[in-house]
Amino acid sequence: MLEVKGLRKEFGQLVAVKDIHFALQPGDIFGYIGPNGAGKTTTLRMLATLLEPTSGTAIVNGIDIVRQPEDARPLIGFMPDFFGLYEGITVWEYLAFFAEAYNIPPRERKQVIENVLELTDLTVKRDTYVETLSRGMQQRLCLAKTLLHDPLLLLLDEPASGLDPRARAELKELLREIGAMGKIVIVSSHILPELSDFCNKIGIIEKGELLLWGDVDDILRQLQPARLLTIRCLDGADKLAEWLRKQPEIVNVQVVNSTVEAQFVGDDEAQAELLRRIILDGHRIATFSETTMNLEDVFLRVTKGEVA
């Protein structure tokens, strides 16, 4: 597992990361969310042992990254936002170079490279020169390089930056597969839609401070304890709104553009029962749906728009 304990980084008078704490288990995909300049990259560089914390530490599978950085590094794979790709070499040669750098035994390298090429769907590009690859393929190649030594913890800094919609969708699917392999994945981003489909945990950082972190569903329930029901009635919104205001499970009702929006307190069974009663009372319902908060709503709710 990964346990972050009071991680802090100061650059002179600037506190880039302020004593953050969180813990993740194998299989967790953690969306690390924040505006530019919030401290995301600084956090990842400290976890990757590339930047020494001012105070605090992190424990990866029982190994302290500050006291035992050499022992921690084999467990960590770091993919920076901007990465160098050497020109004049093929995809296979690029991966073979890093496989040797990671001290993968020579007799195992060929199979390891084949495995990461297959996982990242780059097998057909094995003899292609790296500088001729598209941006999306280069991202895949950097991820393949990051996976060569089979790290437990993957740190991905803005991995979808500059990708087209199809490449983003393919990257999401690849990250789901990696999470299913039992690895811990931390994905930093300020583009929320790319995280909402595959992260099971999130953390929101602003001005170096971790405002909240935890399971996505738990956070949504905390911030939106009542369900928001959107109902369109063929008999008119005002009549239905008046009926709903008399129901004990409804805490607030408003009419918006001929549609009723009602805040409902109850589970799925109670929601189904409410719909049944609405229909039995003679209201003709055209649409009945529940609107839930998304990561963008959460981000706007808890942040103030400040940067360090």
Contacts in CASP RR format, 6 or more apart in sequence:
PFRMAT RR
TARGET T0000
AUTHOR 0000-0000-0000
METHOD contacts of the structure
MODEL  1
MLEVKGLRKEFGQLVAVKDIHFALQPGDIFGYIGPNGAGKTTTLRMLATL
LEPTSGTAIVNGIDIVRQPEDARPLIGFMPDFFGLYEGITVWEYLAFFAE
AYNIPPRERKQVIENVLELTDLTVKRDTYVETLSRGMQQRLCLAKTLLHD
PLLLLLDEPASGLDPRARAELKELLREIGAMGKIVIVSSHILPELSDFCN
KIGIIEKGELLLWGDVDDILRQLQPARLLTIRCLDGADKLAEWLRKQPEI
VNVQVVNSTVEAQFVGDDEAQAELLRRIILDGHRIATFSETTMNLEDVFL
RVTKGEVA
1 23 0 8 1.000
1 24 0 8 1.000
1 25 0 8 1.000
1 26 0 8 1.000
1 59 0 8 1.000
1 61 0 8 1.000
1 184 0 8 1.000
2 23 0 8 1.000
2 24 0 8 1.000
2 47 0 8 1.000
2 58 0 8 1.000
2 59 0 8 1.000
2 60 0 8 1.000
2 153 0 8 1.000
2 184 0 8 1.000
3 23 0 8 1.000
3 58 0 8 1.000
3 59 0 8 1.000
4 20 0 8 1.000
4 21 0 8 1.000
4 22 0 8 1.000
4 23 0 8 1.000
4 47 0 8 1.000
4 58 0 8 1.000
5 21 0 8 1.000
5 56 0 8 1.000
5 57 0 8 1.000
5 58 0 8 1.000
5 59 0 8 1.000
6 19 0 8 1.000
6 20 0 8 1.000
6 21 0 8 1.000
6 55 0 8 1.000
6 56 0 8 1.000
6 57 0 8 1.000
7 17 0 8 1.000
7 19 0 8 1.000
7 20 0 8 1.000
7 21 0 8 1.000
7 43 0 8 1.000
7 46 0 8 1.000
7 47 0 8 1.000
7 53 0 8 1.000
7 55 0 8 1.000
7 56 0 8 1.000
7 57 0 8 1.000
7 58 0 8 1.000
8 15 0 8 1.000
8 17 0 8 1.000
8 18 0 8 1.000
8 19 0 8 1.000
8 20 0 8 1.000
8 53 0 8 1.000
8 54 0 8 1.000
8 55 0 8 1.000
8 56 0 8 1.000
9 15 0 8 1.000
9 16 0 8 1.000
9 17 0 8 1.000
9 42 0 8 1.000
9 43 0 8 1.000
9 46 0 8 1.000
9 51 0 8 1.000
9 53 0 8 1.000
9 54 0 8 1.000
10 16 0 8 1.000
10 54 0 8 1.000
14 308 0 8 1.000
15 208 0 8 1.000
15 308 0 8 1.000
16 39 0 8 1.000
16 42 0 8 1.000
16 208 0 8 1.000
16 308 0 8 1.000
17 39 0 8 1.000
17 42 0 8 1.000
17 43 0 8 1.000
17 46 0 8 1.000
17 53 0 8 1.000
17 205 0 8 1.000
17 208 0 8 1.000
18 208 0 8 1.000
18 209 0 8 1.000
18 210 0 8 1.000
19 55 0 8 1.000
19 56 0 8 1.000
20 43 0 8 1.000
20 205 0 8 1.000
20 208 0 8 1.000
20 209 0 8 1.000
20 210 0 8 1.000
21 210 0 8 1.000
22 30 0 8 1.000
22 203 0 8 1.000
22 210 0 8 1.000
22 213 0 8 1.000
22 214 0 8 1.000
24 30 0 8 1.000
24 184 0 8 1.000
24 186 0 8 1.000
24 201 0 8 1.000
25 184 0 8 1.000
26 152 0 8 1.000
26 182 0 8 1.000
26 183 0 8 1.000
26 184 0 8 1.000
27 179 0 8 1.000
27 180 0 8 1.000
27 181 0 8 1.000
27 182 0 8 1.000
27 183 0 8 1.000
27 184 0 8 1.000
27 185 0 8 1.000
28 179 0 8 1.000
28 184 0 8 1.000
28 185 0 8 1.000
28 200 0 8 1.000
28 201 0 8 1.000
29 175 0 8 1.000
29 176 0 8 1.000
29 179 0 8 1.000
29 185 0 8 1.000
29 187 0 8 1.000
29 198 0 8 1.000
29 199 0 8 1.000
29 200 0 8 1.000
29 201 0 8 1.000
30 184 0 8 1.000
30 185 0 8 1.000
30 186 0 8 1.000
30 187 0 8 1.000
30 199 0 8 1.000
30 201 0 8 1.000
30 202 0 8 1.000
30 203 0 8 1.000
31 186 0 8 1.000
31 187 0 8 1.000
31 188 0 8 1.000
31 189 0 8 1.000
31 195 0 8 1.000
31 199 0 8 1.000
31 201 0 8 1.000
31 202 0 8 1.000
31 203 0 8 1.000
32 40 0 8 1.000
32 43 0 8 1.000
32 44 0 8 1.000
32 186 0 8 1.000
32 187 0 8 1.000
32 188 0 8 1.000
32 189 0 8 1.000
32 202 0 8 1.000
32 203 0 8 1.000
32 205 0 8 1.000
33 188 0 8 1.000
33 189 0 8 1.000
33 190 0 8 1.000
33 192 0 8 1.000
33 195 0 8 1.000
33 202 0 8 1.000
33 203 0 8 1.000
33 204 0 8 1.000
33 205 0 8 1.000
33 295 0 8 1.000
33 299 0 8 1.000
34 40 0 8 1.000
34 188 0 8 1.000
34 189 0 8 1.000
34 190 0 8 1.000
34 204 0 8 1.000
34 205 0 8 1.000
34 206 0 8 1.000
34 299 0 8 1.000
34 303 0 8 1.000
35 190 0 8 1.000
35 206 0 8 1.000
35 303 0 8 1.000
35 305 0 8 1.000
35 307 0 8 1.000
36 190 0 8 1.000
36 307 0 8 1.000
37 307 0 8 1.000
37 308 0 8 1.000
38 190 0 8 1.000
38 205 0 8 1.000
38 206 0 8 1.000
38 207 0 8 1.000
38 208 0 8 1.000
38 307 0 8 1.000
38 308 0 8 1.000
39 205 0 8 1.000
39 208 0 8 1.000
39 308 0 8 1.000
40 157 0 8 1.000
40 188 0 8 1.000
40 189 0 8 1.000
40 190 0 8 1.000
40 205 0 8 1.000
41 80 0 8 1.000
41 81 0 8 1.000
41 157 0 8 1.000
41 188 0 8 1.000
42 51 0 8 1.000
43 188 0 8 1.000
43 205 0 8 1.000
44 78 0 8 1.000
44 155 0 8 1.000
44 157 0 8 1.000
44 186 0 8 1.000
44 188 0 8 1.000
45 51 0 8 1.000
45 78 0 8 1.000
46 52 0 8 1.000
46 53 0 8 1.000
46 58 0 8 1.000
46 65 0 8 1.000
47 58 0 8 1.000
47 65 0 8 1.000
47 76 0 8 1.000
47 153 0 8 1.000
47 155 0 8 1.000
47 186 0 8 1.000
48 76 0 8 1.000
48 77 0 8 1.000
48 78 0 8 1.000
48 155 0 8 1.000
49 65 0 8 1.000
49 69 0 8 1.000
49 72 0 8 1.000
49 73 0 8 1.000
49 76 0 8 1.000
50 78 0 8 1.000
52 66 0 8 1.000
53 66 0 8 1.000
56 66 0 8 1.000
57 64 0 8 1.000
57 65 0 8 1.000
57 66 0 8 1.000
57 67 0 8 1.000
58 64 0 8 1.000
58 65 0 8 1.000
58 66 0 8 1.000
59 65 0 8 1.000
60 72 0 8 1.000
60 75 0 8 1.000
60 76 0 8 1.000
60 152 0 8 1.000
60 153 0 8 1.000
61 75 0 8 1.000
61 152 0 8 1.000
63 71 0 8 1.000
63 72 0 8 1.000
63 75 0 8 1.000
64 72 0 8 1.000
65 72 0 8 1.000
65 76 0 8 1.000
74 102 0 8 1.000
74 149 0 8 1.000
74 151 0 8 1.000
75 151 0 8 1.000
75 152 0 8 1.000
75 153 0 8 1.000
76 151 0 8 1.000
76 152 0 8 1.000
76 153 0 8 1.000
76 155 0 8 1.000
77 146 0 8 1.000
77 147 0 8 1.000
77 149 0 8 1.000
77 151 0 8 1.000
77 153 0 8 1.000
77 154 0 8 1.000
77 155 0 8 1.000
78 146 0 8 1.000
78 155 0 8 1.000
78 157 0 8 1.000
79 142 0 8 1.000
79 143 0 8 1.000
79 146 0 8 1.000
79 154 0 8 1.000
79 155 0 8 1.000
79 156 0 8 1.000
79 157 0 8 1.000
79 159 0 8 1.000
80 157 0 8 1.000
81 157 0 8 1.000
81 158 0 8 1.000
81 161 0 8 1.000
83 142 0 8 1.000
85 94 0 8 1.000
85 130 0 8 1.000
85 131 0 8 1.000
85 133 0 8 1.000
85 138 0 8 1.000
85 141 0 8 1.000
85 142 0 8 1.000
86 94 0 8 1.000
86 97 0 8 1.000
86 130 0 8 1.000
87 129 0 8 1.000
87 130 0 8 1.000
87 131 0 8 1.000
88 129 0 8 1.000
88 130 0 8 1.000
88 131 0 8 1.000
89 97 0 8 1.000
89 129 0 8 1.000
89 130 0 8 1.000
90 126 0 8 1.000
90 127 0 8 1.000
90 128 0 8 1.000
90 129 0 8 1.000
90 130 0 8 1.000
91 117 0 8 1.000
91 122 0 8 1.000
91 125 0 8 1.000
91 126 0 8 1.000
91 127 0 8 1.000
91 128 0 8 1.000
91 130 0 8 1.000
91 133 0 8 1.000
91 141 0 8 1.000
92 113 0 8 1.000
92 117 0 8 1.000
92 126 0 8 1.000
92 127 0 8 1.000
94 130 0 8 1.000
94 141 0 8 1.000
94 145 0 8 1.000
95 113 0 8 1.000
95 116 0 8 1.000
95 117 0 8 1.000
95 141 0 8 1.000
95 144 0 8 1.000
95 145 0 8 1.000
95 148 0 8 1.000
96 109 0 8 1.000
96 113 0 8 1.000
98 145 0 8 1.000
98 148 0 8 1.000
99 109 0 8 1.000
99 112 0 8 1.000
99 113 0 8 1.000
99 148 0 8 1.000
100 109 0 8 1.000
102 148 0 8 1.000
102 149 0 8 1.000
104 112 0 8 1.000
104 148 0 8 1.000
104 149 0 8 1.000
112 148 0 8 1.000
113 148 0 8 1.000
114 123 0 8 1.000
116 122 0 8 1.000
116 144 0 8 1.000
116 145 0 8 1.000
116 147 0 8 1.000
116 148 0 8 1.000
117 123 0 8 1.000
117 125 0 8 1.000
117 126 0 8 1.000
117 144 0 8 1.000
119 144 0 8 1.000
119 147 0 8 1.000
119 174 0 8 1.000
119 177 0 8 1.000
119 178 0 8 1.000
120 140 0 8 1.000
120 141 0 8 1.000
120 143 0 8 1.000
120 144 0 8 1.000
120 147 0 8 1.000
120 174 0 8 1.000
121 140 0 8 1.000
121 170 0 8 1.000
121 174 0 8 1.000
122 137 0 8 1.000
122 140 0 8 1.000
122 141 0 8 1.000
122 144 0 8 1.000
125 133 0 8 1.000
125 137 0 8 1.000
125 141 0 8 1.000
130 138 0 8 1.000
130 141 0 8 1.000
133 141 0 8 1.000
134 167 0 8 1.000
135 162 0 8 1.000
135 163 0 8 1.000
135 167 0 8 1.000
136 163 0 8 1.000
136 164 0 8 1.000
136 167 0 8 1.000
136 171 0 8 1.000
139 159 0 8 1.000
139 160 0 8 1.000
139 163 0 8 1.000
139 167 0 8 1.000
139 171 0 8 1.000
140 171 0 8 1.000
140 174 0 8 1.000
143 156 0 8 1.000
143 159 0 8 1.000
143 174 0 8 1.000
146 154 0 8 1.000
146 156 0 8 1.000
147 154 0 8 1.000
147 178 0 8 1.000
151 183 0 8 1.000
152 183 0 8 1.000
152 184 0 8 1.000
153 183 0 8 1.000
153 184 0 8 1.000
153 186 0 8 1.000
154 178 0 8 1.000
154 183 0 8 1.000
154 184 0 8 1.000
154 185 0 8 1.000
154 186 0 8 1.000
155 186 0 8 1.000
156 175 0 8 1.000
156 185 0 8 1.000
156 186 0 8 1.000
156 187 0 8 1.000
156 188 0 8 1.000
157 188 0 8 1.000
158 188 0 8 1.000
158 189 0 8 1.000
158 190 0 8 1.000
159 171 0 8 1.000
159 175 0 8 1.000
159 187 0 8 1.000
159 189 0 8 1.000
160 167 0 8 1.000
160 168 0 8 1.000
160 171 0 8 1.000
160 189 0 8 1.000
160 191 0 8 1.000
160 194 0 8 1.000
163 171 0 8 1.000
168 194 0 8 1.000
172 194 0 8 1.000
172 197 0 8 1.000
172 198 0 8 1.000
175 185 0 8 1.000
175 187 0 8 1.000
175 198 0 8 1.000
176 198 0 8 1.000
178 185 0 8 1.000
179 185 0 8 1.000
187 195 0 8 1.000
187 199 0 8 1.000
189 195 0 8 1.000
192 294 0 8 1.000
192 295 0 8 1.000
192 296 0 8 1.000
192 299 0 8 1.000
193 295 0 8 1.000
193 296 0 8 1.000
195 202 0 8 1.000
195 295 0 8 1.000
196 294 0 8 1.000
196 295 0 8 1.000
199 216 0 8 1.000
200 215 0 8 1.000
200 216 0 8 1.000
201 213 0 8 1.000
201 214 0 8 1.000
201 215 0 8 1.000
201 216 0 8 1.000
202 213 0 8 1.000
202 214 0 8 1.000
202 216 0 8 1.000
202 219 0 8 1.000
202 295 0 8 1.000
202 298 0 8 1.000
203 210 0 8 1.000
203 211 0 8 1.000
203 212 0 8 1.000
203 213 0 8 1.000
203 214 0 8 1.000
204 210 0 8 1.000
204 211 0 8 1.000
204 212 0 8 1.000
204 213 0 8 1.000
204 298 0 8 1.000
204 299 0 8 1.000
204 302 0 8 1.000
204 303 0 8 1.000
205 211 0 8 1.000
206 303 0 8 1.000
206 304 0 8 1.000
206 305 0 8 1.000
206 306 0 8 1.000
206 307 0 8 1.000
207 306 0 8 1.000
207 307 0 8 1.000
207 308 0 8 1.000
208 308 0 8 1.000
211 302 0 8 1.000
211 303 0 8 1.000
212 219 0 8 1.000
212 302 0 8 1.000
216 295 0 8 1.000
219 298 0 8 1.000
220 292 0 8 1.000
220 293 0 8 1.000
220 298 0 8 1.000
223 293 0 8 1.000
223 297 0 8 1.000
223 298 0 8 1.000
223 301 0 8 1.000
223 302 0 8 1.000
224 292 0 8 1.000
224 293 0 8 1.000
225 265 0 8 1.000
226 251 0 8 1.000
226 252 0 8 1.000
226 263 0 8 1.000
226 264 0 8 1.000
226 265 0 8 1.000
227 263 0 8 1.000
227 264 0 8 1.000
227 265 0 8 1.000
227 266 0 8 1.000
227 271 0 8 1.000
227 290 0 8 1.000
227 292 0 8 1.000
228 261 0 8 1.000
228 262 0 8 1.000
228 263 0 8 1.000
228 264 0 8 1.000
228 290 0 8 1.000
228 291 0 8 1.000
228 292 0 8 1.000
229 260 0 8 1.000
229 261 0 8 1.000
229 262 0 8 1.000
229 263 0 8 1.000
229 264 0 8 1.000
229 271 0 8 1.000
229 274 0 8 1.000
229 288 0 8 1.000
229 289 0 8 1.000
229 290 0 8 1.000
229 291 0 8 1.000
230 259 0 8 1.000
230 260 0 8 1.000
230 261 0 8 1.000
230 287 0 8 1.000
230 288 0 8 1.000
230 289 0 8 1.000
230 290 0 8 1.000
230 291 0 8 1.000
231 240 0 8 1.000
231 259 0 8 1.000
231 260 0 8 1.000
231 261 0 8 1.000
231 262 0 8 1.000
231 278 0 8 1.000
231 285 0 8 1.000
231 287 0 8 1.000
231 288 0 8 1.000
231 289 0 8 1.000
232 258 0 8 1.000
232 259 0 8 1.000
232 260 0 8 1.000
232 285 0 8 1.000
232 286 0 8 1.000
232 287 0 8 1.000
232 288 0 8 1.000
233 239 0 8 1.000
233 240 0 8 1.000
233 260 0 8 1.000
233 283 0 8 1.000
233 284 0 8 1.000
233 285 0 8 1.000
233 286 0 8 1.000
234 284 0 8 1.000
234 285 0 8 1.000
234 286 0 8 1.000
235 282 0 8 1.000
235 283 0 8 1.000
235 284 0 8 1.000
236 258 0 8 1.000
237 255 0 8 1.000
237 258 0 8 1.000
237 259 0 8 1.000
237 260 0 8 1.000
238 255 0 8 1.000
239 283 0 8 1.000
240 260 0 8 1.000
240 278 0 8 1.000
240 283 0 8 1.000
241 253 0 8 1.000
241 254 0 8 1.000
241 255 0 8 1.000
241 260 0 8 1.000
241 262 0 8 1.000
243 278 0 8 1.000
243 281 0 8 1.000
243 283 0 8 1.000
244 250 0 8 1.000
244 253 0 8 1.000
244 260 0 8 1.000
244 262 0 8 1.000
245 253 0 8 1.000
247 274 0 8 1.000
247 277 0 8 1.000
249 264 0 8 1.000
249 265 0 8 1.000
249 266 0 8 1.000
249 270 0 8 1.000
249 274 0 8 1.000
250 262 0 8 1.000
250 263 0 8 1.000
250 264 0 8 1.000
250 265 0 8 1.000
251 263 0 8 1.000
251 264 0 8 1.000
251 265 0 8 1.000
252 262 0 8 1.000
252 263 0 8 1.000
253 260 0 8 1.000
253 261 0 8 1.000
253 262 0 8 1.000
253 263 0 8 1.000
254 260 0 8 1.000
254 261 0 8 1.000
255 261 0 8 1.000
264 270 0 8 1.000
264 271 0 8 1.000
264 274 0 8 1.000
271 290 0 8 1.000
275 285 0 8 1.000
275 288 0 8 1.000
278 285 0 8 1.000
278 288 0 8 1.000
279 285 0 8 1.000
293 301 0 8 1.000
END
